[in-house]
Amino acid sequence: LQAGIPLPGVVVVGVANGVGGGVLRDLLVGDAPAALRPGTIFVSGVILIC
């Protein structure tokens, strides 16, 4: 925020980093990412929007 970036932009970048980091972690350990498992259509939609 001190760099002059608006709060919504900071939130979007933070969420994208959190979700991306979780997916990367799952892929590195050979597990299916939670966002791509059956029954998580809502989460997958949020990921696509971000």
Gaussian input, Z-matrix of N, CA and C with variables (Angstrom, degrees):
# hf/3-21g

backbone

0 1
 N
 C     1     B1
 C     2     B2     1     A1
 N     3     B3     2     A2     1     D1
 C     4     B4     3     A3     2     D2
 C     5     B5     4     A4     3     D3
 N     6     B6     5     A5     4     D4
 C     7     B7     6     A6     5     D5
 C     8     B8     7     A7     6     D6
 N     9     B9     8     A8     7     D7
 C    10    B10     9     A9     8     D8
 C    11    B11    10    A10     9     D9
 N    12    B12    11    A11    10    D10
 C    13    B13    12    A12    11    D11
 C    14    B14    13    A13    12    D12
 N    15    B15    14    A14    13    D13
 C    16    B16    15    A15    14    D14
 C    17    B17    16    A16    15    D15
 N    18    B18    17    A17    16    D16
 C    19    B19    18    A18    17    D17
 C    20    B20    19    A19    18    D18
 N    21    B21    20    A20    19    D19
 C    22    B22    21    A21    20    D20
 C    23    B23    22    A22    21    D21
 N    24    B24    23    A23    22    D22
 C    25    B25    24    A24    23    D23
 C    26    B26    25    A25    24    D24
 N    27    B27    26    A26    25    D25
 C    28    B28    27    A27    26    D26
 C    29    B29    28    A28    27    D27
 N    30    B30    29    A29    28    D28
 C    31    B31    30    A30    29    D29
 C    32    B32    31    A31    30    D30
 N    33    B33    32    A32    31    D31
 C    34    B34    33    A33    32    D32
 C    35    B35    34    A34    33    D33
 N    36    B36    35    A35    34    D34
 C    37    B37    36    A36    35    D35
 C    38    B38    37    A37    36    D36
 N    39    B39    38    A38    37    D37
 C    40    B40    39    A39    38    D38
 C    41    B41    40    A40    39    D39
 N    42    B42    41    A41    40    D40
 C    43    B43    42    A42    41    D41
 C    44    B44    43    A43    42    D42
 N    45    B45    44    A44    43    D43
 C    46    B46    45    A45    44    D44
 C    47    B47    46    A46    45    D45
 N    48    B48    47    A47    46    D46
 C    49    B49    48    A48    47    D47
 C    50    B50    49    A49    48    D48
 N    51    B51    50    A50    49    D49
 C    52    B52    51    A51    50    D50
 C    53    B53    52    A52    51    D51
 N    54    B54    53    A53    52    D52
 C    55    B55    54    A54    53    D53
 C    56    B56    55    A55    54    D54
 N    57    B57    56    A56    55    D55
 C    58    B58    57    A57    56    D56
 C    59    B59    58    A58    57    D57
 N    60    B60    59    A59    58    D58
 C    61    B61    60    A60    59    D59
 C    62    B62    61    A61    60    D60
 N    63    B63    62    A62    61    D61
 C    64    B64    63    A63    62    D62
 C    65    B65    64    A64    63    D63
 N    66    B66    65    A65    64    D64
 C    67    B67    66    A66    65    D65
 C    68    B68    67    A67    66    D66
 N    69    B69    68    A68    67    D67
 C    70    B70    69    A69    68    D68
 C    71    B71    70    A70    69    D69
 N    72    B72    71    A71    70    D70
 C    73    B73    72    A72    71    D71
 C    74    B74    73    A73    72    D72
 N    75    B75    74    A74    73    D73
 C    76    B76    75    A75    74    D74
 C    77    B77    76    A76    75    D75
 N    78    B78    77    A77    76    D76
 C    79    B79    78    A78    77    D77
 C    80    B80    79    A79    78    D78
 N    81    B81    80    A80    79    D79
 C    82    B82    81    A81    80    D80
 C    83    B83    82    A82    81    D81
 N    84    B84    83    A83    82    D82
 C    85    B85    84    A84    83    D83
 C    86    B86    85    A85    84    D84
 N    87    B87    86    A86    85    D85
 C    88    B88    87    A87    86    D86
 C    89    B89    88    A88    87    D87
 N    90    B90    89    A89    88    D88
 C    91    B91    90    A90    89    D89
 C    92    B92    91    A91    90    D90
 N    93    B93    92    A92    91    D91
 C    94    B94    93    A93    92    D92
 C    95    B95    94    A94    93    D93
 N    96    B96    95    A95    94    D94
 C    97    B97    96    A96    95    D95
 C    98    B98    97    A97    96    D96
 N    99    B99    98    A98    97    D97
 C   100   B100    99    A99    98    D98
 C   101   B101   100   A100    99    D99
 N   102   B102   101   A101   100   D100
 C   103   B103   102   A102   101   D101
 C   104   B104   103   A103   102   D102
 N   105   B105   104   A104   103   D103
 C   106   B106   105   A105   104   D104
 C   107   B107   106   A106   105   D105
 N   108   B108   107   A107   106   D106
 C   109   B109   108   A108   107   D107
 C   110   B110   109   A109   108   D108
 N   111   B111   110   A110   109   D109
 C   112   B112   111   A111   110   D110
 C   113   B113   112   A112   111   D111
 N   114   B114   113   A113   112   D112
 C   115   B115   114   A114   113   D113
 C   116   B116   115   A115   114   D114
 N   117   B117   116   A116   115   D115
 C   118   B118   117   A117   116   D116
 C   119   B119   118   A118   117   D117
 N   120   B120   119   A119   118   D118
 C   121   B121   120   A120   119   D119
 C   122   B122   121   A121   120   D120
 N   123   B123   122   A122   121   D121
 C   124   B124   123   A123   122   D122
 C   125   B125   124   A124   123   D123
 N   126   B126   125   A125   124   D124
 C   127   B127   126   A126   125   D125
 C   128   B128   127   A127   126   D126
 N   129   B129   128   A128   127   D127
 C   130   B130   129   A129   128   D128
 C   131   B131   130   A130   129   D129
 N   132   B132   131   A131   130   D130
 C   133   B133   132   A132   131   D131
 C   134   B134   133   A133   132   D132
 N   135   B135   134   A134   133   D133
 C   136   B136   135   A135   134   D134
 C   137   B137   136   A136   135   D135
 N   138   B138   137   A137   136   D136
 C   139   B139   138   A138   137   D137
 C   140   B140   139   A139   138   D138
 N   141   B141   140   A140   139   D139
 C   142   B142   141   A141   140   D140
 C   143   B143   142   A142   141   D141
 N   144   B144   143   A143   142   D142
 C   145   B145   144   A144   143   D143
 C   146   B146   145   A145   144   D144
 N   147   B147   146   A146   145   D145
 C   148   B148   147   A147   146   D146
 C   149   B149   148   A148   147   D147

   B1=1.4399
   B2=1.5205
   B3=1.3107
   B4=1.4567
   B5=1.5257
   B6=1.3321
   B7=1.4584
   B8=1.5247
   B9=1.3334
   B10=1.4529
   B11=1.5185
   B12=1.3164
   B13=1.4607
   B14=1.5266
   B15=1.3323
   B16=1.4648
   B17=1.5334
   B18=1.3215
   B19=1.4594
   B20=1.5334
   B21=1.3414
   B22=1.4719
   B23=1.5302
   B24=1.3095
   B25=1.4625
   B26=1.5134
   B27=1.3190
   B28=1.4617
   B29=1.5239
   B30=1.3271
   B31=1.4651
   B32=1.5232
   B33=1.3200
   B34=1.4677
   B35=1.5208
   B36=1.3049
   B37=1.4657
   B38=1.5243
   B39=1.3153
   B40=1.4588
   B41=1.5157
   B42=1.3245
   B43=1.4656
   B44=1.5205
   B45=1.3183
   B46=1.4652
   B47=1.5242
   B48=1.3217
   B49=1.4618
   B50=1.5217
   B51=1.3118
   B52=1.4607
   B53=1.5173
   B54=1.3177
   B55=1.4639
   B56=1.5190
   B57=1.3223
   B58=1.4664
   B59=1.5119
   B60=1.3213
   B61=1.4592
   B62=1.5153
   B63=1.3230
   B64=1.4643
   B65=1.5187
   B66=1.3168
   B67=1.4665
   B68=1.5226
   B69=1.3240
   B70=1.4619
   B71=1.5229
   B72=1.3229
   B73=1.4619
   B74=1.5283
   B75=1.3445
   B76=1.4588
   B77=1.5212
   B78=1.3182
   B79=1.4609
   B80=1.5232
   B81=1.3240
   B82=1.4619
   B83=1.5217
   B84=1.3258
   B85=1.4654
   B86=1.5242
   B87=1.3198
   B88=1.4611
   B89=1.5162
   B90=1.3122
   B91=1.4562
   B92=1.5241
   B93=1.3324
   B94=1.4630
   B95=1.5244
   B96=1.3226
   B97=1.4633
   B98=1.5298
   B99=1.3242
   B100=1.4647
   B101=1.5238
   B102=1.3172
   B103=1.4629
   B104=1.5213
   B105=1.3178
   B106=1.4637
   B107=1.5189
   B108=1.3155
   B109=1.4656
   B110=1.5191
   B111=1.3368
   B112=1.4715
   B113=1.5273
   B114=1.3193
   B115=1.4511
   B116=1.5102
   B117=1.3058
   B118=1.4664
   B119=1.5244
   B120=1.3201
   B121=1.4640
   B122=1.5284
   B123=1.3243
   B124=1.4654
   B125=1.5191
   B126=1.3261
   B127=1.4630
   B128=1.5191
   B129=1.3274
   B130=1.4596
   B131=1.5284
   B132=1.3143
   B133=1.4578
   B134=1.5175
   B135=1.3125
   B136=1.4667
   B137=1.5168
   B138=1.3307
   B139=1.4623
   B140=1.5244
   B141=1.3130
   B142=1.4605
   B143=1.5265
   B144=1.3172
   B145=1.4650
   B146=1.5181
   B147=1.3362
   B148=1.4681
   B149=1.5006
   A1=111.73
   A2=116.34
   A3=119.41
   A4=111.48
   A5=117.04
   A6=120.59
   A7=111.88
   A8=116.98
   A9=120.35
   A10=113.63
   A11=117.86
   A12=121.46
   A13=108.06
   A14=117.99
   A15=120.28
   A16=111.71
   A17=116.25
   A18=122.31
   A19=113.15
   A20=120.47
   A21=118.54
   A22=112.63
   A23=117.23
   A24=120.13
   A25=111.79
   A26=116.03
   A27=120.68
   A28=110.04
   A29=116.80
   A30=121.18
   A31=110.64
   A32=117.87
   A33=121.24
   A34=110.76
   A35=117.52
   A36=120.48
   A37=110.45
   A38=117.58
   A39=121.05
   A40=112.25
   A41=117.07
   A42=120.89
   A43=110.36
   A44=117.49
   A45=120.67
   A46=110.81
   A47=117.22
   A48=120.23
   A49=111.45
   A50=117.19
   A51=120.71
   A52=112.15
   A53=116.68
   A54=120.71
   A55=110.48
   A56=116.80
   A57=120.22
   A58=112.18
   A59=117.01
   A60=120.44
   A61=112.16
   A62=116.71
   A63=120.56
   A64=112.25
   A65=116.74
   A66=120.75
   A67=110.21
   A68=117.33
   A69=120.95
   A70=110.88
   A71=117.24
   A72=121.31
   A73=110.86
   A74=116.36
   A75=120.21
   A76=111.22
   A77=117.55
   A78=120.60
   A79=111.75
   A80=117.25
   A81=120.34
   A82=112.47
   A83=117.79
   A84=119.93
   A85=111.78
   A86=117.71
   A87=121.79
   A88=113.92
   A89=117.94
   A90=122.39
   A91=108.62
   A92=116.08
   A93=119.24
   A94=108.39
   A95=117.83
   A96=119.14
   A97=110.99
   A98=116.38
   A99=121.27
   A100=111.36
   A101=117.54
   A102=120.82
   A103=112.06
   A104=118.03
   A105=121.20
   A106=112.87
   A107=118.29
   A108=121.79
   A109=109.61
   A110=116.67
   A111=119.65
   A112=111.31
   A113=115.94
   A114=120.82
   A115=113.97
   A116=118.08
   A117=120.62
   A118=109.85
   A119=114.97
   A120=119.69
   A121=110.57
   A122=117.54
   A123=120.59
   A124=111.10
   A125=116.64
   A126=120.65
   A127=110.07
   A128=117.65
   A129=120.65
   A130=110.71
   A131=116.82
   A132=120.18
   A133=112.37
   A134=116.12
   A135=120.17
   A136=110.22
   A137=116.79
   A138=120.72
   A139=110.07
   A140=117.54
   A141=120.54
   A142=111.40
   A143=116.96
   A144=120.30
   A145=110.61
   A146=116.11
   A147=119.45
   A148=109.11
   D1=-27.94
   D2=179.01
   D3=-69.55
   D4=-19.65
   D5=179.61
   D6=-82.61
   D7=-2.10
   D8=178.48
   D9=89.72
   D10=12.86
   D11=178.74
   D12=-83.18
   D13=132.94
   D14=-179.27
   D15=-64.48
   D16=151.49
   D17=-177.40
   D18=-56.07
   D19=-44.09
   D20=178.79
   D21=-59.73
   D22=-35.85
   D23=177.55
   D24=-65.92
   D25=-39.36
   D26=178.18
   D27=-64.01
   D28=-41.92
   D29=-179.84
   D30=-65.01
   D31=-44.23
   D32=-179.94
   D33=-62.23
   D34=-44.51
   D35=179.32
   D36=-65.00
   D37=-39.87
   D38=178.62
   D39=-63.91
   D40=-44.12
   D41=179.02
   D42=-65.97
   D43=-42.77
   D44=179.13
   D45=-61.90
   D46=-41.00
   D47=177.85
   D48=-65.97
   D49=-41.16
   D50=179.78
   D51=-64.29
   D52=-47.80
   D53=-179.60
   D54=-68.03
   D55=-44.94
   D56=179.70
   D57=-62.16
   D58=-40.27
   D59=178.43
   D60=-64.76
   D61=-39.61
   D62=177.70
   D63=-65.29
   D64=-42.36
   D65=178.34
   D66=-65.52
   D67=-43.21
   D68=178.96
   D69=-62.04
   D70=-42.84
   D71=177.64
   D72=-58.71
   D73=-46.70
   D74=-179.87
   D75=-61.90
   D76=-40.66
   D77=-179.98
   D78=-66.95
   D79=-37.90
   D80=-178.85
   D81=-68.52
   D82=-31.59
   D83=179.28
   D84=-91.42
   D85=1.63
   D86=175.82
   D87=82.42
   D88=17.11
   D89=179.42
   D90=-99.37
   D91=153.13
   D92=176.14
   D93=-73.37
   D94=130.96
   D95=178.53
   D96=-57.51
   D97=136.44
   D98=-177.39
   D99=-58.30
   D100=-33.53
   D101=-178.07
   D102=-70.77
   D103=-17.24
   D104=-177.40
   D105=-106.01
   D106=2.08
   D107=178.69
   D108=-76.30
   D109=153.67
   D110=177.43
   D111=-58.69
   D112=141.51
   D113=178.61
   D114=91.78
   D115=3.88
   D116=179.83
   D117=-119.07
   D118=46.83
   D119=-177.54
   D120=-63.58
   D121=-40.33
   D122=-179.11
   D123=-61.36
   D124=-45.77
   D125=-179.18
   D126=-63.67
   D127=-41.95
   D128=178.95
   D129=-62.35
   D130=-37.18
   D131=177.50
   D132=-64.98
   D133=-40.05
   D134=177.84
   D135=-63.69
   D136=-40.60
   D137=179.38
   D138=-62.73
   D139=-43.04
   D140=-179.37
   D141=-65.44
   D142=-35.52
   D143=179.58
   D144=-68.41
   D145=-39.23
   D146=-179.59
   D147=-69.94

